[in-house]
Every structure is written in C-alpha cells, then in structure tokens.
Amino acid sequence: MEEIANLITNYGVSIVIVALFIWDWVTNKKETKKTLNAIQKSNENIASCLTEMKQSNVNISKSLDLLQKSLDNQTEKIDRLLERNCR
C-alpha cells in the first residue's frame, strides 16, 4: 500500500499528463476522421455540380448556335423581302 502511495506521489502528475495526452490524441483522431469524411462528401457534391454545369454549358452552347442560325435565316429572309420590294 505504501508503495502505491509512493508511486502516485512520484509519478501521479506524469500519469495524468500522459493520460490527457492520449485522450486528446484519440479525440483529435476522431475529429480528423469526421472532418475528412465531410470533405469527401463535399468533394463529391462539387464534382456532381461541376458535371451538371458542364452539361448545362453544352446545352446553352447548342441553344445559342440554334438561335444564331435562326437569326441568320431571318436576316436572309428580310434581305430577300427588301430586294423584292425595292424592284
């Protein structure tokens, strides 16, 4: 019993410090894992959004091309009408 009391007296502070260090390390490890999982999910969401934005940009490009063709056709028709009316 006396030996245990001497050990606690001599090494009590060290044991507490080591125990706190181990507890802090384990807690930080868990938090780091949670953070990494959250970052992974965020990266997946960002990748999905980028894919959708890419498809949206392709669709917008096609729409603009069709609009340009339509405007060109209308311009040609207007030019023909003006030529007919001027004669």
Phi, psi and chi 1 to 4 in degrees:
 res  aa     phi    psi   chi1   chi2   chi3   chi4
   1 MET       -  -39.8 -170.7   70.4  161.4      -
   2 GLU   -65.6  -36.2 -142.3  175.3  -74.7      -
   3 GLU   -65.6  -40.5  -69.1  177.0   17.0      -
   4 ILE   -63.7  -42.1  -66.2  174.5      -      -
   5 ALA   -63.8  -39.9      -      -      -      -
   6 ASN   -65.9  -42.1  -75.5  -22.4      -      -
   7 LEU   -61.8  -44.3  -72.6  174.0      -      -
   8 ILE   -64.9  -40.8  -68.2  173.8      -      -
   9 THR   -64.8  -43.4  -56.4      -      -      -
  10 ASN   -78.1  -39.2  -68.4  -23.9      -      -
  11 TYR  -116.5    7.1  -59.4  105.7      -      -
  12 GLY   -58.3  -46.5      -      -      -      -
  13 VAL   -65.3  -42.4  173.6      -      -      -
  14 SER   -63.1  -42.3  -61.5      -      -      -
  15 ILE   -63.1  -42.4  -69.2  171.3      -      -
  16 VAL   -63.4  -43.9  169.0      -      -      -
  17 ILE   -63.5  -44.3  -70.0  172.7      -      -
  18 VAL   -64.1  -42.8  168.3      -      -      -
  19 ALA   -62.9  -42.8      -      -      -      -
  20 LEU   -64.3  -39.7  -73.5  173.4      -      -
  21 PHE   -61.6  -46.5  174.1   79.1      -      -
  22 ILE   -64.1  -44.0  -69.0  171.8      -      -
  23 TRP   -60.5  -44.8  174.3   78.8      -      -
  24 ASP   -63.7  -41.3 -175.8   55.5      -      -
  25 TRP   -62.8  -45.7 -177.8   76.4      -      -
  26 VAL   -64.2  -43.6  168.5      -      -      -
  27 THR   -62.5  -45.0  -57.1      -      -      -
  28 ASN   -64.3  -36.5  -77.1  -23.5      -      -
  29 LYS   -61.9  -44.2 -166.0   80.2  166.0  171.6
  30 LYS   -63.6  -44.4  -72.3  178.5 -175.6  177.4
  31 GLU   -64.4  -38.4  -71.0  -62.4  -41.2      -
  32 THR   -63.5  -41.7  -58.4      -      -      -
  33 LYS   -62.9  -43.4  -75.1 -177.9 -178.2  179.8
  34 LYS   -61.7  -43.0  -73.5  179.5 -174.5  177.1
  35 THR   -64.2  -44.0  -57.6      -      -      -
  36 LEU   -63.7  -38.1  -71.9  174.2      -      -
  37 ASN   -65.1  -41.3  -73.3  -24.0      -      -
  38 ALA   -64.3  -40.6      -      -      -      -
  39 ILE   -64.5  -40.3  -70.3  171.1      -      -
  40 GLN   -61.2  -45.2  178.2   63.9   30.2      -
  41 LYS   -63.4  -40.5  -72.5  178.8 -176.0  177.4
  42 SER   -63.2  -42.5  175.7      -      -      -
  43 ASN   -62.1  -38.8  -74.1  -15.2      -      -
  44 GLU   -65.2  -41.7  -70.2  170.2    1.4      -
  45 ASN   -63.9  -41.8  -72.4  -20.7      -      -
  46 ILE   -64.3  -42.9  -70.3  170.1      -      -
  47 ALA   -61.7  -41.3      -      -      -      -
  48 SER   -63.7  -43.7  173.6      -      -      -
  49 CYS   -63.0  -40.8  -72.5      -      -      -
  50 LEU   -64.0  -39.2  -71.7  174.1      -      -
  51 THR   -63.3  -44.0  -58.2      -      -      -
  52 GLU   -64.8  -39.4  -70.6  177.0   14.0      -
  53 MET   -65.5  -37.7  -72.8  173.2   66.5      -
  54 LYS   -62.4  -45.7 -178.9  179.6  177.5 -178.2
  55 GLN   -64.7  -39.0 -176.4   59.5   44.2      -
  56 SER   -63.2  -41.3  176.7      -      -      -
  57 ASN   -64.0  -38.4  -74.6  -17.9      -      -
  58 VAL   -63.5  -44.2  167.9      -      -      -
  59 ASN   -63.8  -41.8  -68.9  -18.7      -      -
  60 ILE   -63.2  -41.5  -70.4  170.4      -      -
  61 SER   -61.1  -44.6  175.5      -      -      -
  62 LYS   -62.9  -41.9  -71.9  178.2 -177.8  178.3
  63 SER   -62.9  -41.6  -64.6      -      -      -
  64 LEU   -66.1  -37.5  -71.1  173.3      -      -
  65 ASP   -62.8  -44.0  -72.0  -18.7      -      -
  66 LEU   -64.0  -40.3  -70.1  172.9      -      -
  67 LEU   -63.5  -41.7 -178.5   60.2      -      -
  68 GLN   -62.7  -42.6 -176.6   63.9   46.6      -
  69 LYS   -62.6  -41.7  -73.3  178.6 -175.9  178.8
  70 SER   -62.7  -43.5  174.5      -      -      -
  71 LEU   -63.9  -39.8  -73.0  171.6      -      -
  72 ASP   -62.5  -43.4  -69.2  -16.4      -      -
  73 ASN   -63.2  -42.4  -73.1  -21.3      -      -
  74 GLN   -64.9  -39.1  -73.0  179.4    0.2      -
  75 THR   -63.2  -42.7  -57.3      -      -      -
  76 GLU   -62.1  -43.3  -74.1  178.6   26.9      -
  77 LYS   -63.9  -42.5  -72.6  178.1 -176.6  178.5
  78 ILE   -63.6  -41.8  -70.0  172.1      -      -
  79 ASP   -61.8  -42.4  -71.6  -17.2      -      -
  80 ARG   -63.2  -43.4  -73.5 -177.7 -162.0  160.6
  81 LEU   -63.3  -41.2  -75.0  173.8      -      -
  82 LEU   -64.9  -37.9  -73.0  173.4      -      -
  83 GLU   -65.2  -41.7  -76.1  178.4   13.7      -
  84 ARG   -65.6  -41.2  -74.8 -176.8 -168.5  169.4
  85 ASN   -73.4  -27.8  -72.3  -24.7      -      -
  86 CYS   -77.8  -20.3  -69.6      -      -      -
  87 ARG   -77.7      -  -69.5 -178.3 -174.1  178.2
